[in-house]
Amino acid sequence: MSGRTEGGAVERYRLSLALLLVALLIAPTPAFAHASDRGHVLLLPTGYYLIGGAFAVAISFLVLALLPAACLDKFWRRRLPLFTLGDSARTAISLISFAGFAILIAAGLFGSRDPLSNPLPLVIWTLLWAGLTLLQGVFGDLWSWLNPWYGPWRLVSRLLGTGDNGPWRVPGWVGCWPAVILFFAFAWFELIDPAPDDPARLAWAAWLYWLFSFLAMVVFGYPQWSRGGEFLTIFYSMVARFAPVERDADGRLRLCWPGAKLLTAEPLPPSGVAFLLLALSSVSFDGLSKTFFWLGLFGVNPLELPGRTALIGSGSLGLVLTFVLLSAVFLFAVILGQRLAGSGPPIGEATGLLVWSIVPIALAYHVAHYLTALLVDGQYALASLSDPFALGWNLFSTADIQVEAGIVAGAESAWWLWNIQAGAIILGHVLAVLVAHGFAWRLHPQPARAALSQFPLTLLMIAYTVFGLWLLATPTAG
């Protein structure tokens, strides 16, 4: 009887693979109409990229479905030992970071009003949010050393004698929900607020957030609040799990395959699932909100774009709607996959594990979305850091740097930028499929059941690949 059941599962598995090939031929078609609307990008064969990206994700699913689980398990477990890095300098580095943060706040309040001359918005939006995220994905958890809270908290906790855990405990049911709320506020401020680049406005927001988080760390302890309330630390630690550099509890560094650390993670609670999905949906909406398609839904002429104040309502709705839709589709894919696979662990455990496969996609979207900002605004940041208060200083000999904005202009630049961005999105989804399959075998030891459980999620990743490439190709305002 068990052989007959397994045989039926295999038949359903083969049928599913056939359906996948059909879906691939259909999925990219609606995006073709938008492939030739954007300036010099219209010369690029974006339709082929859409088809190629979808096929790359699908083929990775087919290959993984046929590989033995033991083979991939051995692949993920490979490690190359490096050296030991202790924590002795962590407090000092964090205190230096805090001093730099205080100088940036002062520059925001008393320096130039020009966002391209004041270092505060350039450091926060370009170097910190765009640049450090990429470094976290390559080198591991640098933020745990660079964040401006750990050092001051360590000093104050010793003076007060509160210890590492603080006088109060955060109830277990709270989970990461404070971080979800704060991350949403951060995304709203970045994407919807009328003037997120205004140095004084940003200085007050950043300082109040630092103070709020610091007081929470004193009350609840740094370990507790950094795991459940401080959204930057949670986000960066999740991204760092993708990095090919691993550091164990004893400080030993080892090289591993990108994404290998994700497969050692425990299931996330519902709040952690919401946090990761919000991280992806917010950067996705950032790209969507500038498209002619989105603006046309609200009767906005993209060639006569009004100020951000006029778009607060539609922007707020879009930010929430993107998160809700992505969450609903992801949960549906996981539930459907579990049903196709038959018996298995609870839906909550499957969702908490499979959501880790979002990390490579979120990182890929980050690369694609912020690449041009890094290349141009990063130069402005280097110049402004040499003269933070616009007093004619040249502290690092970069104040007179000639900003080369042409690096992202012209047909040749468009070609290599498009290829890097498109390649990042496709590679991110392929790696996501790889990670998801690793979790599928953890949830379903039988190969056929594991592959069936991943079929709906793979279709979702194919659709999101096409969506990401469409965002790169479709015309945008501003």
C-alpha positions as a Python dict, from the first residue, in 0.01 Angstrom:
ca = {
    (1, 'M'): (0, 0, 0),
    (2, 'S'): (285, 238, 84),
    (3, 'G'): (446, 167, -257),
    (4, 'R'): (119, 252, -432),
    (5, 'T'): (95, 578, -237),
    (6, 'E'): (451, 670, -318),
    (7, 'G'): (393, 582, -684),
    (8, 'G'): (92, 813, -692),
    (9, 'A'): (301, 1089, -546),
    (10, 'V'): (563, 1040, -816),
    (11, 'E'): (296, 1055, -1087),
    (12, 'R'): (161, 1377, -942),
    (13, 'Y'): (519, 1503, -924),
    (14, 'R'): (575, 1438, -1295),
    (15, 'L'): (246, 1604, -1382),
    (16, 'S'): (349, 1907, -1177),
    (17, 'L'): (678, 1936, -1364),
    (18, 'A'): (490, 1932, -1692),
    (19, 'L'): (258, 2205, -1569),
    (20, 'L'): (560, 2409, -1469),
    (21, 'L'): (694, 2405, -1825),
    (22, 'V'): (355, 2523, -1953),
    (23, 'A'): (348, 2800, -1694),
    (24, 'L'): (689, 2920, -1806),
    (25, 'L'): (566, 2973, -2159),
    (26, 'I'): (274, 3178, -2037),
    (27, 'A'): (411, 3380, -1745),
    (28, 'P'): (643, 3628, -1920),
    (29, 'T'): (401, 3729, -2198),
    (30, 'P'): (213, 4018, -2028),
    (31, 'A'): (542, 4197, -1955),
    (32, 'F'): (652, 4220, -2320),
    (33, 'A'): (441, 4527, -2386),
    (34, 'H'): (646, 4726, -2138),
    (35, 'A'): (989, 4612, -2248),
    (36, 'S'): (1051, 4895, -2494),
    (37, 'D'): (912, 5204, -2326),
    (38, 'R'): (1209, 5337, -2125),
    (39, 'G'): (1449, 5571, -2310),
    (40, 'H'): (1773, 5402, -2407),
    (41, 'V'): (1671, 5077, -2235),
    (42, 'L'): (1431, 5018, -2524),
    (43, 'L'): (1731, 4899, -2729),
    (44, 'L'): (1789, 4608, -2493),
    (45, 'P'): (1619, 4271, -2562),
    (46, 'T'): (1435, 4276, -2231),
    (47, 'G'): (1183, 4018, -2348),
    (48, 'Y'): (1461, 3762, -2378),
    (49, 'Y'): (1579, 3850, -2029),
    (50, 'L'): (1231, 3789, -1892),
    (51, 'I'): (1208, 3449, -2058),
    (52, 'G'): (1566, 3360, -1966),
    (53, 'G'): (1517, 3463, -1603),
    (54, 'A'): (1201, 3259, -1570),
    (55, 'F'): (1365, 2956, -1730),
    (56, 'A'): (1673, 2989, -1508),
    (57, 'V'): (1458, 2968, -1195),
    (58, 'A'): (1249, 2683, -1337),
    (59, 'I'): (1550, 2479, -1450),
    (60, 'S'): (1710, 2517, -1108),
    (61, 'F'): (1393, 2367, -961),
    (62, 'L'): (1401, 2076, -1207),
    (63, 'V'): (1768, 2003, -1140),
    (64, 'L'): (1727, 2019, -765),
    (65, 'A'): (1419, 1797, -780),
    (66, 'L'): (1627, 1524, -944),
    (67, 'L'): (1942, 1552, -729),
    (68, 'P'): (1980, 1324, -425),
    (69, 'A'): (1923, 1502, -95),
    (70, 'A'): (2251, 1368, 46),
    (71, 'C'): (2447, 1529, -238),
    (72, 'L'): (2315, 1877, -165),
    (73, 'D'): (2344, 1827, 210),
    (74, 'K'): (2714, 1754, 166),
    (75, 'F'): (2742, 2063, -55),
    (76, 'W'): (2588, 2291, 210),
    (77, 'R'): (2800, 2154, 494),
    (78, 'R'): (3138, 2238, 340),
    (79, 'R'): (3343, 2483, 548),
    (80, 'L'): (3690, 2634, 511),
    (81, 'P'): (3843, 2744, 847),
    (82, 'L'): (4008, 3088, 855),
    (83, 'F'): (4108, 3244, 1188),
    (84, 'T'): (3965, 3351, 1524),
    (85, 'L'): (3827, 3699, 1582),
    (86, 'G'): (3753, 3787, 1943),
    (87, 'D'): (3507, 4042, 2084),
    (88, 'S'): (3761, 4251, 2275),
    (89, 'A'): (3739, 4550, 2040),
    (90, 'R'): (3362, 4539, 1987),
    (91, 'T'): (3276, 4794, 2257),
    (92, 'A'): (3545, 5038, 2142),
    (93, 'I'): (3439, 5017, 1775),
    (94, 'S'): (3075, 5073, 1870),
    (95, 'L'): (3169, 5378, 2079),
    (96, 'I'): (3360, 5521, 1782),
    (97, 'S'): (3055, 5453, 1568),
    (98, 'F'): (2836, 5636, 1820),
    (99, 'A'): (3074, 5935, 1814),
    (100, 'G'): (3048, 5942, 1436),
    (101, 'F'): (2671, 5918, 1459),
    (102, 'A'): (2663, 6215, 1700),
    (103, 'I'): (2873, 6422, 1457),
    (104, 'L'): (2636, 6333, 1174),
    (105, 'I'): (2336, 6442, 1382),
    (106, 'A'): (2509, 6773, 1452),
    (107, 'A'): (2583, 6810, 1081),
    (108, 'G'): (2218, 6744, 1002),
    (109, 'L'): (2107, 7014, 1244),
    (110, 'F'): (2374, 7279, 1181),
    (111, 'G'): (2532, 7192, 845),
    (112, 'S'): (2427, 7255, 487),
    (113, 'R'): (2058, 7235, 395),
    (114, 'D'): (2148, 7070, 64),
    (115, 'P'): (2091, 6690, 89),
    (116, 'L'): (2377, 6634, -156),
    (117, 'S'): (2620, 6839, 53),
    (118, 'N'): (2514, 6734, 402),
    (119, 'P'): (2663, 6396, 505),
    (120, 'L'): (2369, 6283, 722),
    (121, 'P'): (2116, 6188, 448),
    (122, 'L'): (2396, 6055, 228),
    (123, 'V'): (2535, 5832, 501),
    (124, 'I'): (2197, 5704, 621),
    (125, 'W'): (2025, 5645, 288),
    (126, 'T'): (2327, 5558, 72),
    (127, 'L'): (2615, 5422, 282),
    (128, 'L'): (2412, 5269, 566),
    (129, 'W'): (2087, 5149, 409),
    (130, 'A'): (2209, 5072, 58),
    (131, 'G'): (2581, 5004, 103),
    (132, 'L'): (2605, 4830, 439),
    (133, 'T'): (2324, 4591, 344),
    (134, 'L'): (2536, 4467, 54),
    (135, 'L'): (2844, 4436, 276),
    (136, 'Q'): (2641, 4235, 527),
    (137, 'G'): (2544, 3995, 250),
    (138, 'V'): (2910, 3947, 152),
    (139, 'F'): (3116, 3969, 473),
    (140, 'G'): (2869, 3874, 745),
    (141, 'D'): (2743, 4061, 1049),
    (142, 'L'): (2956, 4377, 1047),
    (143, 'W'): (2665, 4569, 1200),
    (144, 'S'): (2700, 4387, 1533),
    (145, 'W'): (3034, 4570, 1566),
    (146, 'L'): (2946, 4898, 1394),
    (147, 'N'): (2605, 4975, 1546),
    (148, 'P'): (2599, 5287, 1770),
    (149, 'W'): (2413, 5122, 2059),
    (150, 'Y'): (2626, 4834, 2185),
    (151, 'G'): (2916, 5041, 2321),
    (152, 'P'): (2708, 5304, 2504),
    (153, 'W'): (2475, 5032, 2639),
    (154, 'R'): (2772, 4830, 2766),
    (155, 'L'): (2905, 5130, 2959),
    (156, 'V'): (2568, 5233, 3105),
    (157, 'S'): (2469, 4876, 3201),
    (158, 'R'): (2793, 4839, 3395),
    (159, 'L'): (2745, 5173, 3569),
    (160, 'L'): (2387, 5082, 3666),
    (161, 'G'): (2471, 4721, 3745),
    (162, 'T'): (2176, 4596, 3543),
    (163, 'G'): (2368, 4317, 3366),
    (164, 'D'): (2311, 4195, 3012),
    (165, 'N'): (1939, 4124, 3046),
    (166, 'G'): (1818, 4447, 3203),
    (167, 'P'): (1570, 4482, 3489),
    (168, 'W'): (1262, 4389, 3280),
    (169, 'R'): (1176, 4104, 3045),
    (170, 'V'): (996, 4129, 2712),
    (171, 'P'): (698, 3886, 2708),
    (172, 'G'): (754, 3595, 2473),
    (173, 'W'): (434, 3661, 2277),
    (174, 'V'): (569, 4003, 2170),
    (175, 'G'): (823, 3838, 1938),
    (176, 'C'): (951, 4073, 1667),
    (177, 'W'): (632, 4277, 1639),
    (178, 'P'): (797, 4597, 1774),
    (179, 'A'): (1058, 4563, 1499),
    (180, 'V'): (785, 4506, 1237),
    (181, 'I'): (609, 4827, 1343),
    (182, 'L'): (934, 5026, 1353),
    (183, 'F'): (1046, 4887, 1017),
    (184, 'F'): (714, 4988, 864),
    (185, 'A'): (759, 5340, 1008),
    (186, 'F'): (1110, 5350, 862),
    (187, 'A'): (986, 5238, 520),
    (188, 'W'): (705, 5492, 532),
    (189, 'F'): (949, 5770, 621),
    (190, 'E'): (1185, 5672, 338),
    (191, 'L'): (923, 5616, 67),
    (192, 'I'): (620, 5829, 161),
    (193, 'D'): (728, 6117, 387),
    (194, 'P'): (739, 6450, 199),
    (195, 'A'): (1103, 6528, 292),
    (196, 'P'): (1306, 6227, 410),
    (197, 'D'): (1626, 6386, 272),
    (198, 'D'): (1587, 6711, 466),
    (199, 'P'): (1893, 6708, 695),
    (200, 'A'): (1728, 6866, 1000),
    (201, 'R'): (1414, 6653, 971),
    (202, 'L'): (1620, 6338, 929),
    (203, 'A'): (1848, 6436, 1218),
    (204, 'W'): (1554, 6461, 1458),
    (205, 'A'): (1408, 6131, 1337),
    (206, 'A'): (1741, 5948, 1364),
    (207, 'W'): (1824, 6093, 1706),
    (208, 'L'): (1482, 6014, 1854),
    (209, 'Y'): (1502, 5659, 1719),
    (210, 'W'): (1850, 5611, 1865),
    (211, 'L'): (1735, 5743, 2203),
    (212, 'F'): (1421, 5529, 2205),
    (213, 'S'): (1618, 5214, 2117),
    (214, 'F'): (1890, 5292, 2370),
    (215, 'L'): (1640, 5336, 2655),
    (216, 'A'): (1470, 5010, 2552),
    (217, 'M'): (1807, 4833, 2562),
    (218, 'V'): (1880, 4970, 2909),
    (219, 'V'): (1540, 4855, 3034),
    (220, 'F'): (1519, 4517, 2858),
    (221, 'G'): (1885, 4446, 2789),
    (222, 'Y'): (2070, 4467, 2459),
    (223, 'P'): (2030, 4096, 2372),
    (224, 'Q'): (1652, 4106, 2415),
    (225, 'W'): (1580, 4431, 2234),
    (226, 'S'): (1826, 4373, 1951),
    (227, 'R'): (1651, 4041, 1876),
    (228, 'G'): (1294, 4169, 1894),
    (229, 'G'): (1275, 4548, 1879),
    (230, 'E'): (1566, 4713, 1696),
    (231, 'F'): (1474, 4662, 1333),
    (232, 'L'): (1811, 4750, 1180),
    (233, 'T'): (1991, 4488, 1388),
    (234, 'I'): (1728, 4225, 1304),
    (235, 'F'): (1734, 4311, 933),
    (236, 'Y'): (2112, 4313, 908),
    (237, 'S'): (2145, 3988, 1104),
    (238, 'M'): (1899, 3820, 865),
    (239, 'V'): (2090, 3947, 562),
    (240, 'A'): (2421, 3836, 719),
    (241, 'R'): (2295, 3477, 720),
    (242, 'F'): (2338, 3480, 342),
    (243, 'A'): (2705, 3579, 361),
    (244, 'P'): (2976, 3323, 277),
    (245, 'V'): (3156, 3413, 602),
    (246, 'E'): (3054, 3231, 920),
    (247, 'R'): (3155, 3312, 1278),
    (248, 'D'): (3073, 3068, 1557),
    (249, 'A'): (3019, 3137, 1928),
    (250, 'D'): (3394, 3108, 1996),
    (251, 'G'): (3481, 3370, 1733),
    (252, 'R'): (3620, 3126, 1476),
    (253, 'L'): (3570, 3244, 1118),
    (254, 'R'): (3499, 3001, 835),
    (255, 'L'): (3409, 3029, 470),
    (256, 'C'): (3091, 2859, 351),
    (257, 'W'): (2866, 2864, 46),
    (258, 'P'): (2639, 3172, 12),
    (259, 'G'): (2310, 3089, 183),
    (260, 'A'): (2447, 2790, 375),
    (261, 'K'): (2387, 2960, 711),
    (262, 'L'): (2021, 3010, 620),
    (263, 'L'): (1969, 2634, 626),
    (264, 'T'): (2087, 2613, 987),
    (265, 'A'): (1822, 2862, 1101),
    (266, 'E'): (1531, 2775, 1323),
    (267, 'P'): (1169, 2844, 1215),
    (268, 'L'): (1075, 3208, 1252),
    (269, 'P'): (767, 3303, 1455),
    (270, 'P'): (479, 3482, 1277),
    (271, 'S'): (633, 3819, 1364),
    (272, 'G'): (965, 3714, 1206),
    (273, 'V'): (784, 3594, 894),
    (274, 'A'): (605, 3929, 871),
    (275, 'F'): (935, 4114, 915),
    (276, 'L'): (1108, 3936, 627),
    (277, 'L'): (810, 3974, 396),
    (278, 'L'): (791, 4344, 483),
    (279, 'A'): (1161, 4381, 398),
    (280, 'L'): (1098, 4244, 49),
    (281, 'S'): (763, 4413, -12),
    (282, 'S'): (889, 4759, 87),
    (283, 'V'): (1179, 4763, -160),
    (284, 'S'): (949, 4614, -425),
    (285, 'F'): (696, 4892, -370),
    (286, 'D'): (974, 5150, -386),
    (287, 'G'): (1033, 5043, -745),
    (288, 'L'): (665, 4998, -828),
    (289, 'S'): (560, 5337, -692),
    (290, 'K'): (765, 5521, -956),
    (291, 'T'): (631, 5333, -1258),
    (292, 'F'): (392, 5484, -1511),
    (293, 'F'): (163, 5188, -1441),
    (294, 'W'): (124, 5265, -1071),
    (295, 'L'): (89, 5640, -1114),
    (296, 'G'): (-170, 5585, -1387),
    (297, 'L'): (-386, 5387, -1144),
    (298, 'F'): (-438, 5708, -944),
    (299, 'G'): (-476, 5945, -1237),
    (300, 'V'): (-129, 6097, -1195),
    (301, 'N'): (46, 6216, -1510),
    (302, 'P'): (402, 6079, -1473),
    (303, 'L'): (533, 6354, -1702),
    (304, 'E'): (396, 6618, -1464),
    (305, 'L'): (471, 6445, -1136),
    (306, 'P'): (333, 6634, -834),
    (307, 'G'): (522, 6663, -507),
    (308, 'R'): (544, 6376, -258),
    (309, 'T'): (281, 6543, -39),
    (310, 'A'): (17, 6482, -307),
    (311, 'L'): (106, 6112, -315),
    (312, 'I'): (97, 6038, 58),
    (313, 'G'): (-242, 5867, 43),
    (314, 'S'): (-172, 5646, -258),
    (315, 'G'): (179, 5573, -134),
    (316, 'S'): (62, 5465, 211),
    (317, 'L'): (-207, 5246, 57),
    (318, 'G'): (43, 5092, -182),
    (319, 'L'): (297, 5016, 90),
    (320, 'V'): (36, 4832, 296),
    (321, 'L'): (-124, 4662, -4),
    (322, 'T'): (208, 4532, -139),
    (323, 'F'): (289, 4377, 197),
    (324, 'V'): (-56, 4222, 235),
    (325, 'L'): (-58, 4079, -118),
    (326, 'L'): (294, 3935, -94),
    (327, 'S'): (215, 3781, 245),
    (328, 'A'): (-110, 3630, 120),
    (329, 'V'): (49, 3483, -193),
    (330, 'F'): (347, 3346, 0),
    (331, 'L'): (126, 3183, 263),
    (332, 'F'): (-98, 3040, -7),
    (333, 'A'): (205, 2891, -187),
    (334, 'V'): (334, 2732, 134),
    (335, 'I'): (-6, 2592, 233),
    (336, 'L'): (-72, 2457, -118),
    (337, 'G'): (273, 2301, -128),
    (338, 'Q'): (217, 2128, 204),
    (339, 'R'): (-117, 1997, 82),
    (340, 'L'): (41, 1861, -239),
    (341, 'A'): (311, 1687, -37),
    (342, 'G'): (56, 1522, 189),
    (343, 'S'): (145, 1472, 554),
    (344, 'G'): (412, 1691, 705),
    (345, 'P'): (493, 1932, 987),
    (346, 'P'): (248, 2207, 1090),
    (347, 'I'): (195, 2498, 851),
    (348, 'G'): (346, 2739, 1102),
    (349, 'E'): (675, 2549, 1112),
    (350, 'A'): (688, 2516, 732),
    (351, 'T'): (618, 2888, 687),
    (352, 'G'): (876, 2984, 950),
    (353, 'L'): (1144, 2782, 771),
    (354, 'L'): (1060, 2851, 408),
    (355, 'V'): (1042, 3227, 462),
    (356, 'W'): (1421, 3223, 502),
    (357, 'S'): (1436, 3165, 126),
    (358, 'I'): (1316, 3527, 92),
    (359, 'V'): (1657, 3656, 210),
    (360, 'P'): (1843, 3601, -123),
    (361, 'I'): (1555, 3764, -310),
    (362, 'A'): (1542, 4065, -76),
    (363, 'L'): (1918, 4108, -107),
    (364, 'A'): (1898, 4080, -487),
    (365, 'Y'): (1626, 4345, -504),
    (366, 'H'): (1838, 4566, -280),
    (367, 'V'): (2131, 4536, -523),
    (368, 'A'): (1913, 4603, -827),
    (369, 'H'): (1722, 4892, -672),
    (370, 'Y'): (2004, 5085, -503),
    (371, 'L'): (2292, 5022, -744),
    (372, 'T'): (2268, 5355, -925),
    (373, 'A'): (2225, 5546, -597),
    (374, 'L'): (2538, 5381, -460),
    (375, 'L'): (2741, 5468, -768),
    (376, 'V'): (2641, 5836, -777),
    (377, 'D'): (2536, 5936, -425),
    (378, 'G'): (2828, 5738, -283),
    (379, 'Q'): (3058, 5994, -449),
    (380, 'Y'): (2862, 6281, -293),
    (381, 'A'): (2893, 6105, 45),
    (382, 'L'): (3272, 6087, 18),
    (383, 'A'): (3287, 6458, -61),
    (384, 'S'): (3050, 6563, 218),
    (385, 'L'): (3227, 6358, 487),
    (386, 'S'): (3539, 6569, 436),
    (387, 'D'): (3341, 6887, 509),
    (388, 'P'): (3044, 6785, 729),
    (389, 'F'): (2953, 7139, 840),
    (390, 'A'): (3014, 7315, 505),
    (391, 'L'): (3298, 7522, 656),
    (392, 'G'): (3551, 7462, 381),
    (393, 'W'): (3723, 7168, 553),
    (394, 'N'): (3892, 6882, 368),
    (395, 'L'): (3942, 6623, 640),
    (396, 'F'): (3989, 6317, 416),
    (397, 'S'): (4108, 6496, 101),
    (398, 'T'): (3782, 6411, -77),
    (399, 'A'): (3596, 6743, -47),
    (400, 'D'): (3694, 6846, -400),
    (401, 'I'): (3612, 6513, -563),
    (402, 'Q'): (3453, 6547, -906),
    (403, 'V'): (3124, 6357, -899),
    (404, 'E'): (3089, 6148, -1213),
    (405, 'A'): (2711, 6127, -1262),
    (406, 'G'): (2772, 6010, -1617),
    (407, 'I'): (2863, 5668, -1483),
    (408, 'V'): (2491, 5579, -1494),
    (409, 'A'): (2398, 5779, -1807),
    (410, 'G'): (2410, 5682, -2172),
    (411, 'A'): (2340, 5367, -2370),
    (412, 'E'): (2663, 5189, -2274),
    (413, 'S'): (2604, 5247, -1902),
    (414, 'A'): (2243, 5137, -1942),
    (415, 'W'): (2361, 4808, -2091),
    (416, 'W'): (2596, 4707, -1811),
    (417, 'L'): (2371, 4845, -1536),
    (418, 'W'): (2076, 4649, -1672),
    (419, 'N'): (2282, 4331, -1693),
    (420, 'I'): (2409, 4364, -1336),
    (421, 'Q'): (2062, 4441, -1202),
    (422, 'A'): (1890, 4169, -1403),
    (423, 'G'): (2162, 3920, -1317),
    (424, 'A'): (2126, 4000, -946),
    (425, 'I'): (1750, 3941, -956),
    (426, 'I'): (1777, 3614, -1147),
    (427, 'L'): (2063, 3485, -930),
    (428, 'G'): (1877, 3583, -614),
    (429, 'H'): (1573, 3381, -716),
    (430, 'V'): (1782, 3081, -821),
    (431, 'L'): (1955, 3083, -482),
    (432, 'A'): (1616, 3121, -316),
    (433, 'V'): (1497, 2805, -492),
    (434, 'L'): (1814, 2630, -374),
    (435, 'V'): (1758, 2734, -13),
    (436, 'A'): (1387, 2649, -27),
    (437, 'H'): (1470, 2298, -149),
    (438, 'G'): (1710, 2253, 138),
    (439, 'F'): (1428, 2331, 379),
    (440, 'A'): (1187, 2115, 181),
    (441, 'W'): (1404, 1807, 239),
    (442, 'R'): (1422, 1903, 606),
    (443, 'L'): (1041, 1914, 618),
    (444, 'H'): (977, 1614, 388),
    (445, 'P'): (1249, 1344, 381),
    (446, 'Q'): (1092, 1175, 75),
    (447, 'P'): (1229, 1332, -249),
    (448, 'A'): (895, 1330, -434),
    (449, 'R'): (711, 1493, -144),
    (450, 'A'): (987, 1752, -103),
    (451, 'A'): (970, 1847, -472),
    (452, 'L'): (591, 1863, -472),
    (453, 'S'): (590, 2087, -166),
    (454, 'Q'): (813, 2334, -352),
    (455, 'F'): (616, 2349, -675),
    (456, 'P'): (380, 2637, -580),
    (457, 'L'): (663, 2833, -416),
    (458, 'T'): (877, 2791, -730),
    (459, 'L'): (592, 2927, -944),
    (460, 'L'): (575, 3226, -708),
    (461, 'M'): (949, 3283, -747),
    (462, 'I'): (920, 3261, -1125),
    (463, 'A'): (642, 3521, -1119),
    (464, 'Y'): (847, 3744, -887),
    (465, 'T'): (1149, 3711, -1117),
    (466, 'V'): (939, 3836, -1408),
    (467, 'F'): (798, 4112, -1187),
    (468, 'G'): (1146, 4225, -1083),
    (469, 'L'): (1274, 4232, -1440),
    (470, 'W'): (960, 4414, -1550),
    (471, 'L'): (1030, 4681, -1284),
    (472, 'L'): (1375, 4732, -1437),
    (473, 'A'): (1237, 4760, -1791),
    (474, 'T'): (916, 4956, -1745),
    (475, 'P'): (923, 5340, -1769),
    (476, 'T'): (944, 5531, -1442),
    (477, 'A'): (894, 5892, -1335),
    (478, 'G'): (1163, 6097, -1171),
}
